[in-house]
Amino acid sequence: MCAVLAVPGGAHAAAAKPAATKSGPTSIAYVEVNNYDLSNVGRYRLANGANAFDVAIIFAANINYDGTKAQLYFNDRVRATLANAATQIAPLQAKGIKVELSLLGNHQGAGFANFTTQAAAADFAAQVAAAVSKYGLDGVDLDDEYADYGTNGTPQPNSQSIGWLITALRTAMPGKLLSFYNIGPSASSLASSSATIGAKLNYAWNPYYGSYSVPRIPGLTASHLSPAAVDIQGTSSSTAASLARRTVSDGYGVFMTYNLPGNDVHSYVSSFTVPLYGQAAVYQ
């Protein structure tokens, strides 16, 4: 027997209906917050009311170098997005959408691939964990681009660094999401690393938009991978639909998209939600 809640006047309201659900790959939406509001991710629903996107990623915070060590850095727009978590982050989470913070190199020589000690990796991981806690985030995404290794006298990449960092992040944030944009020296190191390192990640995806390529990371199974990569503002809708169909037919569990704009593009989003979930997208 369903419980009911009393309301003024003695009337009764039925218990709330369960949230709409969907079956299919986990869908990812990167948002360039320099240009668009993160909250726009939550406007996209499927015909049955389920979220079109499952994970929203703030693109991007940076890994800077202060002359001594790696430092987590936010530009003005990223800082504003985080500072306005009540309007940009929490409403998505209330709908069941996870929110990650992308971490990206910044041409200063610091990156995920050139920590020279476990302690140095752990220090940066502690900075990241503190930010995730402060702003109520669900995790972070690692993107090993634009580091310009060697700049400012920084070390060149080594094969152990990314493993040290992933291990430190997982220790510091045991219940949080860790995803990997499969590019750069860190990707090369992970491809030949122990499966115990890869297994600490939740997701990894192909970084080359408009293409289909399976990330080769020991420890991650098909359910954690997105071979498809879609730039919503740069990949044709027919290609997006084809990549979505292939994702489903090949049994992969993640579908990654980048650059969701601030205006209504539900027709484009439908090009991949129909093959992924059997439903068109709507914009609310």
Helices and strands as residue ranges (DSSP letters): E 4-6, G 8-10, E 12-14, E 26-32, G 38-43, E 44-46, E 55-65, E 70-73, H 76-83, H 85-88, H 90-94, E 98-105, H 118-135, E 139-143, G 151-153, H 161-172, E 177-181, H 184-191, H 195-198, E 203-205, E 211-212, G 222-224, E 225-226, E 228-231, H 237-250, E 254-258, H 266-277, E 281-283
